[in-house]
């Protein structure tokens, strides 16, 4: 049996049929699956249904039901289930899920790629609302794995003692993830292995439980791993939650009761800390909300159509940099896309692409002689066959759901000509280009800006990789300005805007824009942009016509922007930045 599938139940009758029906439809050898249900003292109907399902689904290698005398909570029940199996991989699966038929086959592929066994856990994708945290877009390495649908290497899980049983529910998955990483293992996200998870439905009781237990366990994790300052900050954060909680009936009363109670429950966390001092020193703890920089949530809907998308990459003599960008494209959850790689100069990247990326539909060409970024981009556009276009620089990244979310937005807004998503800004120190070594100093989330003619004529608001547009915009207005070699995308967006296209935005960041961390490099890059600032407007096609109503709306929108800048204290920075022009 390759996988022990551990499912915890507690009065879960409504979810059982859907969960086990989906498991029975797995495109996988069922004899390699051991179902272990740990029931936390459910009412009679849940236990009766489990016995019925045990009789119905005899195709599995084994199906065991372990009924407990009390509700032990999620973490302890998972540990009980793990001890009842012996497969090399322990698959923790929430009962309120439906696993996709190919999920375990995709999981097998991810596990086989880890040929040296350096990954301790592999997390599946959750639909329709995917986790909002940042994962490394190229390697899929993440800082913690959700316990709702995660596969652990048994040896790693057992060596670390599994979940902390002092956490009744919530945050126990983050806690174990930190210990796995501190032990030298990596955590991986597997976006093509998916489950449908019902947790985001309108369930006030469940949301209340999640809020209460997460708030409490975030505080207890500071006692377990943090220093004196962390613990002080944790208490201050908790008291703030009591003063200004999320709205639920009696929420302050419960929060206050738990705060008093936490002083009597500190010892198990302190005790573990003293016994594991060396491990605590290596814990990669961060106590921000979500335990990681968040990219925002988005509810995905299944796509009705699968049009061809063209990803256009310009590169020049740095194949090691391009390699990481292409690795990130491997993880796209949407499959029908082509990659148009146009190299400016000699064919340095050809060998690398042919030898390493035969699994991607890549069309590569090199110009031989240097012709410039804009010309290269237009050559790639001319070769693209997709209905939708998306530029991607050779040192930037797309997160796995980028294309899927873009197309879902086009289906949601059929009149849209282009969609703009949020993006992550990676502030990076580049150590060497070949081999490619770098250090990310900071990651920042950026929501998409409002796009109107006035703001776009003042400054480019769209990082080129964060926008996908329909082919007809390129057919009507052409591509990049070849007479300039920076701000060329700004010139293209402005020409598109002369058509008054319909556009929509998504707050979820689905791409990562790499920018220098060094202030000197930043200033140099900004200066290179400003060289062509005036030239952008030397374009006979930039003719905008407005009705009085449209001008009135733009005027009012800008008044609102100025008011927000004044209230947020950002007006001086805004004026200083713009006076520099």
C-alpha positions as CSV (number, residue, x, y, z in Angstrom):
1,X,0.0,0.0,0.0
2,X,1.6,3.2,-1.1
3,X,-0.7,5.7,0.6
4,X,-2.4,5.6,4.0
5,X,-5.3,8.0,3.5
6,X,-6.2,9.4,7.0
7,X,-9.6,11.0,7.3
8,X,-10.9,12.5,10.5
9,X,-14.6,12.7,11.1
10,X,-16.8,14.3,13.8
11,X,-20.5,14.4,13.0
12,X,-19.6,14.5,9.3
13,X,-22.5,12.6,7.8
14,X,-23.3,15.2,5.2
15,X,-19.7,15.0,3.6
16,X,-19.1,11.2,3.7
17,X,-20.9,10.1,0.5
18,X,-19.2,12.8,-1.6
19,X,-15.7,12.2,-0.1
20,X,-15.7,8.4,-0.6
21,X,-17.5,8.5,-3.9
22,X,-14.7,10.7,-5.2
23,X,-12.0,8.4,-3.7
24,X,-13.6,5.5,-5.5
25,X,-13.3,7.3,-8.8
26,X,-9.5,7.8,-8.5
27,X,-7.6,6.8,-11.6
28,X,-5.2,4.7,-9.5
29,X,-4.6,1.2,-8.3
30,X,-7.0,1.1,-5.3
31,X,-5.1,-1.9,-3.8
32,X,-2.3,0.5,-3.0
33,X,-4.6,2.7,-0.9
34,X,-5.4,2.1,2.8
35,X,-8.3,4.1,4.0
36,X,-8.1,4.9,7.8
37,X,-11.0,6.9,9.2
38,X,-10.6,8.2,12.7
39,X,-14.0,9.1,14.1
40,X,-13.9,11.6,17.0
41,X,-16.9,10.2,18.9
42,X,-19.5,11.2,16.3
43,X,-23.2,10.8,16.7
44,X,-24.7,7.4,15.7
45,X,-25.6,8.4,12.1
46,X,-22.0,9.2,11.1
47,X,-20.7,6.0,12.5
48,X,-23.5,4.0,10.9
49,X,-22.8,5.7,7.5
50,X,-19.1,4.9,7.8
51,X,-19.8,1.2,8.3
52,X,-22.1,1.2,5.3
53,X,-19.3,2.9,3.2
54,X,-16.8,0.3,4.5
55,X,-19.0,-2.4,3.1
56,X,-19.7,-0.6,-0.2
57,X,-16.1,0.4,-1.1
58,X,-14.2,-2.9,-0.9
59,X,-12.0,-2.0,-3.8
60,X,-9.4,-0.5,-1.5
61,X,-6.5,-2.4,-0.1
62,X,-7.9,-1.8,3.3
63,X,-10.6,0.3,5.0
64,X,-10.4,0.7,8.7
65,X,-12.6,2.7,11.1
66,X,-11.1,3.8,14.4
67,X,-13.9,5.0,16.7
68,X,-12.6,7.2,19.6
69,X,-14.3,7.6,23.0
70,X,-14.1,11.4,22.9
71,X,-13.4,14.2,20.5
72,X,-9.6,14.5,20.5
73,X,-9.4,17.3,17.9
74,X,-7.8,17.2,14.4
75,X,-4.1,16.8,15.3
76,X,-4.3,14.0,17.7
77,X,-6.8,12.1,15.6
78,X,-4.5,12.4,12.6
79,X,-1.7,11.0,14.7
80,X,-3.9,8.0,15.7
81,X,-4.7,7.4,12.1
82,X,-1.0,7.6,11.0
83,X,0.0,5.0,13.6
84,X,-2.6,2.6,12.3
85,X,-0.9,2.4,8.9
86,X,2.5,1.5,7.5
87,X,2.6,2.9,4.0
88,X,5.6,5.1,3.1
89,X,3.3,8.1,2.5
90,X,0.6,9.4,4.8
91,X,-2.1,11.3,3.0
92,X,-4.1,13.6,5.3
93,X,-7.4,14.4,3.7
94,X,-10.3,16.5,5.1
95,X,-13.7,14.8,4.9
96,X,-15.3,17.9,3.3
97,X,-13.4,17.4,0.1
98,X,-13.8,15.6,-3.3
99,X,-10.5,14.5,-4.7
100,X,-10.0,14.8,-8.5
101,X,-9.5,11.5,-10.4
102,X,-5.9,12.2,-11.5
103,X,-4.8,13.7,-8.2
104,X,-2.7,10.8,-6.9
105,X,-1.1,10.2,-10.4
106,X,0.0,13.8,-10.4
107,X,1.2,13.4,-6.8
108,X,3.3,10.4,-7.8
109,X,4.9,12.5,-10.5
110,X,5.9,15.2,-7.9
111,X,7.2,12.6,-5.5
112,X,9.3,10.9,-8.2
113,X,10.9,14.2,-9.1
114,X,12.2,14.4,-5.6
115,X,14.8,11.7,-6.4
116,X,17.0,12.6,-3.4
117,X,14.2,12.5,-0.8
118,X,14.7,16.1,0.3
119,X,11.0,17.0,0.4
120,X,9.1,16.1,3.6
121,X,5.6,17.0,2.5
122,X,3.6,17.6,-0.7
123,X,0.4,19.7,-0.7
124,X,-2.5,19.4,-3.2
125,X,-4.3,22.4,-4.7
126,X,-7.6,23.3,-3.1
127,X,-10.5,24.5,-5.2
128,X,-12.6,26.5,-5.7
129,X,-10.8,28.9,-3.3
130,X,-7.1,28.4,-3.5
131,X,-4.7,29.2,-0.6
132,X,-3.7,32.9,-0.8
133,X,-0.1,32.5,0.4
134,X,3.1,32.9,-1.7
135,X,4.9,29.8,-3.0
136,X,8.1,29.9,-4.9
137,X,6.7,30.1,-8.5
138,X,9.7,28.2,-10.0
139,X,10.3,25.4,-7.5
140,X,6.9,25.3,-5.8
141,X,8.6,25.3,-2.5
142,X,6.5,26.8,0.3
143,X,6.8,27.8,3.9
144,X,3.9,25.6,5.2
145,X,1.5,23.0,4.0
146,X,-2.2,23.0,4.6
147,X,-3.3,19.9,6.5
148,X,-6.5,19.7,4.5
149,X,-4.9,17.7,1.6
150,X,-1.2,16.9,2.2
151,X,1.0,13.9,1.8
152,X,3.8,13.4,4.3
153,X,6.8,11.0,4.1
154,X,6.1,8.6,6.9
155,X,9.7,8.6,8.1
156,X,9.7,12.4,8.4
157,X,6.2,12.5,10.1
158,X,7.1,9.9,12.6
159,X,10.6,11.3,13.4
160,X,9.0,14.6,14.3
161,X,6.2,13.1,16.3
162,X,3.4,14.2,13.9
163,X,1.0,17.0,14.8
164,X,1.3,18.8,18.1
165,X,-1.6,17.3,20.1
166,X,-1.8,20.4,22.3
167,X,-3.4,22.2,19.4
168,X,-7.0,21.0,19.2
169,X,-7.5,22.3,15.7
170,X,-6.0,24.8,13.3
171,X,-2.4,25.9,13.0
172,X,-1.2,22.3,13.8
173,X,-0.3,22.1,10.1
174,X,1.8,25.2,10.2
175,X,3.5,24.0,13.4
176,X,4.5,20.7,11.8
177,X,5.6,22.4,8.6
178,X,8.0,24.6,10.5
179,X,9.5,21.6,12.2
180,X,9.9,19.8,8.9
181,X,11.8,22.7,7.4
182,X,13.9,23.2,10.5
183,X,14.9,19.5,10.2
184,X,16.3,20.2,6.7
185,X,13.5,19.1,4.5
186,X,11.5,21.1,1.9
187,X,7.8,21.5,1.5
188,X,6.3,21.4,-1.9
189,X,3.0,22.6,-3.5
190,X,1.6,20.4,-6.3
191,X,-0.8,22.6,-8.2
192,X,-1.9,19.9,-10.7
193,X,-2.9,17.5,-8.0
194,X,-6.2,18.9,-6.7
195,X,-9.2,18.5,-4.4
196,X,-12.5,20.4,-4.2
197,X,-12.8,21.7,-0.7
198,X,-16.0,23.0,0.7
199,X,-14.5,25.1,3.6
200,X,-15.3,28.4,2.0
201,X,-19.0,28.0,1.9
202,X,-21.2,30.3,4.1
203,X,-20.8,28.4,7.3
204,X,-20.8,30.8,10.3
205,X,-20.1,28.0,12.8
206,X,-17.1,26.8,10.9
207,X,-15.7,30.3,10.3
208,X,-16.2,31.1,14.0
209,X,-14.3,28.0,15.0
210,X,-11.5,28.8,12.6
211,X,-11.2,32.3,13.9
212,X,-11.2,31.4,17.6
213,X,-8.8,28.5,17.3
214,X,-6.4,30.2,14.9
215,X,-6.2,33.3,17.0
216,X,-5.5,31.2,20.1
217,X,-2.9,28.9,18.5
218,X,-1.1,31.8,16.8
219,X,-0.4,33.1,20.4
220,X,0.6,29.6,21.7
221,X,3.1,29.2,18.8
222,X,4.8,32.3,19.9
223,X,5.4,30.7,23.3
224,X,6.7,27.5,21.6
225,X,9.1,29.2,19.2
226,X,9.3,32.9,19.8
227,X,11.5,35.0,22.1
228,X,10.4,37.4,24.8
229,X,9.5,40.1,22.2
230,X,7.5,37.6,20.1
231,X,5.5,36.5,23.1
232,X,4.8,40.1,24.1
233,X,3.8,41.0,20.6
234,X,1.5,37.9,20.6
235,X,-0.3,39.0,23.7
236,X,-0.7,42.5,22.4
237,X,-2.1,41.1,19.1
238,X,-4.5,38.9,21.0
239,X,-5.7,41.8,23.2
240,X,-6.3,43.8,20.0
241,X,-8.4,40.9,18.7
242,X,-10.5,41.1,21.9
243,X,-11.0,44.8,21.4
244,X,-11.7,44.7,17.7
245,X,-12.7,41.1,16.8
246,X,-14.3,39.8,13.7
247,X,-18.1,39.8,14.2
248,X,-19.6,36.7,15.6
249,X,-22.1,36.3,18.4
250,X,-20.4,36.2,21.8
251,X,-17.0,36.4,20.2
252,X,-15.4,38.8,22.8
253,X,-16.6,36.5,25.6
254,X,-15.0,33.5,24.0
255,X,-11.7,35.3,23.1
256,X,-11.4,36.7,26.7
257,X,-12.1,33.3,28.2
258,X,-9.4,31.7,26.0
259,X,-6.9,34.4,26.8
260,X,-7.3,33.8,30.6
261,X,-7.1,30.0,29.9
262,X,-3.9,30.3,27.9
263,X,-1.8,31.1,31.0
264,X,-2.7,27.7,32.4
265,X,-1.8,25.9,29.1
266,X,1.6,27.3,28.5
267,X,3.7,24.6,30.1
268,X,3.4,21.9,27.3
269,X,4.7,24.4,24.8
270,X,7.6,25.6,27.1
271,X,8.4,22.0,27.9
272,X,8.7,21.1,24.2
273,X,10.8,24.2,23.6
274,X,13.3,23.3,26.3
275,X,13.6,19.7,25.1
276,X,14.2,20.8,21.5
277,X,16.4,23.9,21.8
278,X,18.5,23.1,18.8
279,X,15.5,22.6,16.5
280,X,13.9,25.8,17.9
281,X,16.9,27.8,16.8
282,X,16.3,26.7,13.2
283,X,12.6,27.3,13.1
284,X,11.7,29.6,10.2
285,X,8.9,31.4,12.1
286,X,6.9,34.3,10.9
287,X,3.8,35.4,12.7
288,X,2.2,37.6,10.2
289,X,-1.4,36.9,9.4
290,X,-1.5,33.7,7.2
291,X,2.1,32.9,8.4
292,X,3.3,34.1,4.9
293,X,3.0,37.0,2.5
294,X,-0.5,36.7,1.0
295,X,-1.4,37.0,-2.7
296,X,-5.1,37.4,-2.1
297,X,-7.9,34.9,-2.5
298,X,-9.9,34.2,-5.6
299,X,-12.8,31.8,-6.2
300,X,-12.1,29.8,-9.4
301,X,-14.9,28.5,-11.7
302,X,-14.3,25.7,-14.1
303,X,-13.5,26.9,-17.6
304,X,-16.1,26.3,-20.3
305,X,-13.6,26.8,-23.2
306,X,-9.9,26.2,-23.7
307,X,-8.5,28.7,-26.2
308,X,-4.8,28.8,-27.1
309,X,-2.8,31.3,-25.1
310,X,0.6,32.7,-26.3
311,X,3.2,33.5,-23.6
312,X,5.8,35.8,-25.2
313,X,9.3,35.8,-23.8
314,X,12.1,38.1,-24.9
315,X,15.6,37.0,-23.8
316,X,19.2,37.8,-24.6
317,X,22.3,35.7,-23.8
318,X,21.3,34.5,-20.3
319,X,19.9,30.9,-20.5
320,X,20.4,30.2,-16.8
321,X,18.1,33.0,-16.0
322,X,15.5,31.9,-18.6
323,X,15.6,28.4,-17.2
324,X,13.9,29.4,-13.9
325,X,11.2,31.3,-15.8
326,X,10.4,28.2,-17.9
327,X,10.4,26.0,-14.9
328,X,7.6,28.1,-13.5
329,X,5.6,27.7,-16.7
330,X,5.7,23.9,-16.2
331,X,3.4,24.3,-13.2
332,X,0.6,26.1,-15.0
333,X,-2.8,24.5,-14.2
334,X,-4.0,25.5,-17.7
335,X,-2.5,23.3,-20.4
336,X,-3.4,24.8,-23.8
337,X,-0.7,27.4,-24.1
338,X,2.4,28.0,-26.3
339,X,5.6,29.7,-25.4
340,X,7.2,32.0,-28.0
341,X,10.8,32.6,-27.0
342,X,12.6,35.2,-29.1
343,X,16.3,35.7,-28.4
344,X,18.0,38.9,-29.2
345,X,21.4,37.9,-30.7
346,X,23.1,34.5,-30.8
347,X,21.1,31.3,-30.0
348,X,22.5,30.8,-26.5
349,X,19.3,29.4,-25.1
350,X,18.5,26.9,-27.9
351,X,20.4,23.9,-26.4
352,X,19.0,24.4,-22.9
353,X,15.4,24.6,-24.2
354,X,15.8,21.5,-26.5
355,X,17.4,19.4,-23.8
356,X,15.4,20.3,-20.7
357,X,11.9,21.5,-21.8
358,X,10.6,19.1,-24.3
359,X,7.5,18.8,-22.2
360,X,6.5,22.5,-23.0
361,X,5.2,23.7,-26.3
362,X,8.1,26.1,-27.0
363,X,8.8,27.8,-30.3
364,X,12.3,29.3,-30.2
365,X,14.1,31.6,-32.6
366,X,17.2,33.8,-32.3
367,X,17.8,37.0,-34.4
368,X,21.6,36.3,-34.8
369,X,22.3,40.0,-34.6
370,X,21.2,42.3,-31.8
371,X,18.0,44.2,-32.9
372,X,16.7,45.5,-29.5
373,X,14.0,44.5,-27.0
374,X,11.1,46.1,-29.0
375,X,12.0,44.5,-32.3
376,X,12.4,41.1,-30.6
377,X,9.0,41.5,-29.0
378,X,7.3,42.3,-32.3
379,X,9.0,39.3,-34.0
380,X,7.6,37.1,-31.2
381,X,4.1,38.6,-31.5
382,X,4.1,38.0,-35.3
383,X,4.8,34.3,-34.7
384,X,2.2,33.9,-31.9
385,X,-0.9,31.9,-32.9
386,X,-3.0,32.3,-29.7
387,X,-6.3,34.0,-29.2
388,X,-4.8,35.7,-26.1
389,X,-1.3,37.2,-25.6
390,X,0.7,37.6,-22.4
391,X,4.3,39.0,-22.2
392,X,6.7,37.5,-19.7
393,X,10.3,38.8,-19.3
394,X,13.0,36.1,-18.9
395,X,13.6,36.9,-15.2
396,X,10.0,37.1,-14.1
397,X,7.5,34.4,-13.1
398,X,3.9,33.3,-13.4
399,X,2.3,31.5,-10.5
400,X,0.5,28.2,-11.5
401,X,-3.0,29.6,-11.7
402,X,-2.1,32.7,-13.8
403,X,-3.4,31.6,-17.2
404,X,-6.4,29.8,-15.7
405,X,-7.5,32.8,-13.7
406,X,-7.0,35.2,-16.7
407,X,-9.2,33.0,-18.9
408,X,-11.8,32.6,-16.2
409,X,-12.0,36.4,-16.0
410,X,-12.4,36.7,-19.8
411,X,-15.3,34.2,-19.5
412,X,-16.8,36.1,-16.6
413,X,-16.5,39.4,-18.6
414,X,-17.0,38.4,-22.3
415,X,-16.8,42.1,-23.3
416,X,-13.3,42.4,-21.9
417,X,-10.4,43.2,-24.2
418,X,-7.7,42.8,-21.6
419,X,-7.4,41.7,-17.9
420,X,-4.9,43.0,-15.4
421,X,-4.1,41.0,-12.2
422,X,-2.2,41.9,-9.1
423,X,1.5,41.1,-8.9
424,X,4.2,40.3,-6.4
425,X,7.3,42.5,-6.4
426,X,10.5,40.5,-5.7
427,X,13.3,42.8,-4.5
428,X,16.4,40.8,-5.5
429,X,20.2,41.1,-5.3
430,X,21.7,39.2,-8.3
431,X,25.0,37.6,-7.4
432,X,25.8,36.1,-10.8
433,X,24.0,35.5,-14.1
434,X,25.9,32.3,-15.1
435,X,25.3,30.3,-13.0
436,X,22.3,32.2,-11.9
437,X,22.5,33.0,-8.2
438,X,20.4,35.6,-6.4
439,X,19.0,36.6,-3.0
440,X,15.5,37.8,-2.6
441,X,15.6,40.6,0.0
442,X,11.9,41.3,0.2
443,X,8.5,40.3,-1.4
444,X,5.6,42.8,-1.7
445,X,2.1,42.3,-2.8
446,X,0.7,45.0,-5.2
447,X,-2.9,45.2,-6.2
448,X,-3.7,46.3,-9.8
449,X,-4.0,50.1,-10.3
450,X,-7.0,51.8,-11.7
451,X,-6.5,52.3,-15.4
452,X,-7.8,55.5,-17.0
453,X,-6.3,57.8,-19.6
454,X,-5.2,60.5,-17.2
455,X,-3.3,58.1,-14.9
456,X,-1.8,56.1,-17.8
457,X,-0.6,59.2,-19.6
458,X,1.2,60.3,-16.4
459,X,2.9,56.9,-15.7
460,X,2.7,53.3,-16.8
461,X,0.4,51.5,-14.4
462,X,0.8,48.0,-15.8
463,X,3.8,45.7,-15.3
464,X,3.8,43.9,-18.7
465,X,3.5,40.4,-17.3
466,X,0.4,41.2,-15.3
467,X,-1.8,41.8,-18.3
468,X,-3.4,39.4,-20.8
469,X,-5.0,40.9,-23.9
470,X,-7.0,39.7,-26.9
471,X,-5.3,39.3,-30.3
472,X,-7.5,41.9,-31.9
473,X,-5.9,44.7,-30.0
474,X,-2.5,43.8,-31.5
475,X,-4.0,43.4,-35.0
476,X,-5.6,46.8,-34.9
477,X,-2.9,48.8,-33.1
478,X,0.3,46.9,-33.6
479,X,2.8,45.8,-31.0
480,X,5.8,47.5,-29.3
481,X,7.3,50.8,-30.3
482,X,10.6,49.9,-32.1
483,X,12.0,53.4,-31.9
484,X,12.4,53.1,-28.1
485,X,13.9,50.4,-26.0
486,X,12.4,51.1,-22.6
487,X,8.9,52.1,-21.8
488,X,8.0,50.4,-25.1
489,X,5.2,48.5,-23.3
490,X,3.8,51.8,-22.0
491,X,3.6,53.1,-25.5
492,X,1.7,49.9,-26.6
493,X,-0.8,50.2,-23.7
494,X,-1.5,53.8,-24.6
495,X,-2.2,52.9,-28.2
496,X,-4.5,50.2,-27.0
497,X,-6.4,52.7,-24.8
498,X,-7.1,54.9,-27.8
499,X,-9.6,52.2,-28.8
500,X,-11.4,52.6,-25.4
501,X,-11.1,48.9,-24.7
502,X,-13.0,47.2,-21.9
503,X,-10.7,46.0,-19.1
504,X,-11.2,44.4,-15.7
505,X,-8.9,43.7,-12.8
506,X,-8.3,40.9,-10.3
507,X,-6.7,41.6,-6.9
508,X,-5.1,38.2,-6.7
509,X,-1.3,38.4,-7.5
510,X,-0.7,35.7,-10.1
511,X,2.8,36.8,-11.3
512,X,6.1,38.0,-9.8
513,X,8.0,41.0,-11.1
514,X,11.7,40.9,-10.2
515,X,13.3,44.3,-9.4
516,X,16.7,45.2,-7.9
517,X,17.0,45.5,-4.2
518,X,20.0,47.8,-4.4
519,X,19.0,51.5,-4.4
520,X,21.8,52.3,-6.9
521,X,20.5,49.8,-9.4
522,X,17.0,51.0,-8.8
523,X,18.0,54.6,-9.6
524,X,19.8,53.4,-12.7
525,X,16.8,51.5,-14.0
526,X,14.5,54.4,-13.4
527,X,16.9,56.7,-15.3
528,X,16.8,54.3,-18.2
529,X,13.0,54.4,-18.2
530,X,12.9,58.2,-18.1
531,X,15.2,58.5,-21.2
532,X,12.2,57.6,-23.3
533,X,9.6,59.4,-21.2
534,X,9.0,62.2,-23.7
535,X,9.4,59.9,-26.7
536,X,6.4,57.8,-25.6
537,X,4.1,60.7,-26.5
538,X,5.7,61.3,-29.9
539,X,3.2,58.9,-31.5
540,X,0.7,60.1,-34.0
541,X,-1.7,57.3,-33.0
542,X,-2.1,58.6,-29.5
543,X,-5.3,60.5,-30.1
544,X,-7.9,60.3,-27.3
545,X,-11.5,61.5,-27.6
546,X,-13.7,62.0,-24.6
547,X,-17.3,62.9,-23.9
548,X,-18.0,65.5,-21.2
549,X,-19.3,62.7,-19.0
550,X,-16.1,60.7,-19.3
551,X,-14.0,63.7,-18.4
552,X,-16.2,64.3,-15.4
553,X,-15.7,60.8,-14.2
554,X,-12.0,61.0,-14.6
555,X,-11.9,64.3,-12.7
556,X,-13.9,62.8,-9.8
557,X,-11.8,59.7,-9.7
558,X,-8.7,61.7,-9.4
559,X,-10.2,63.8,-6.6
560,X,-10.9,60.6,-4.7
561,X,-7.3,59.5,-5.3
562,X,-5.9,62.8,-3.9
563,X,-8.2,62.6,-0.9
564,X,-7.0,59.1,-0.1
565,X,-3.3,60.2,-0.5
566,X,-3.9,63.0,2.0
567,X,-5.7,60.8,4.5
568,X,-3.1,58.1,4.3
569,X,-0.2,60.5,4.6
570,X,1.2,59.7,1.2
571,X,0.6,63.0,-0.5
572,X,4.2,64.3,0.0
573,X,5.7,61.1,-1.5
574,X,3.3,61.3,-4.4
575,X,4.3,64.9,-5.1
576,X,8.0,64.3,-4.8
577,X,7.9,61.3,-7.1
578,X,5.9,63.2,-9.8
579,X,8.0,66.5,-9.5
580,X,11.0,64.3,-10.5
581,X,9.4,64.1,-13.9
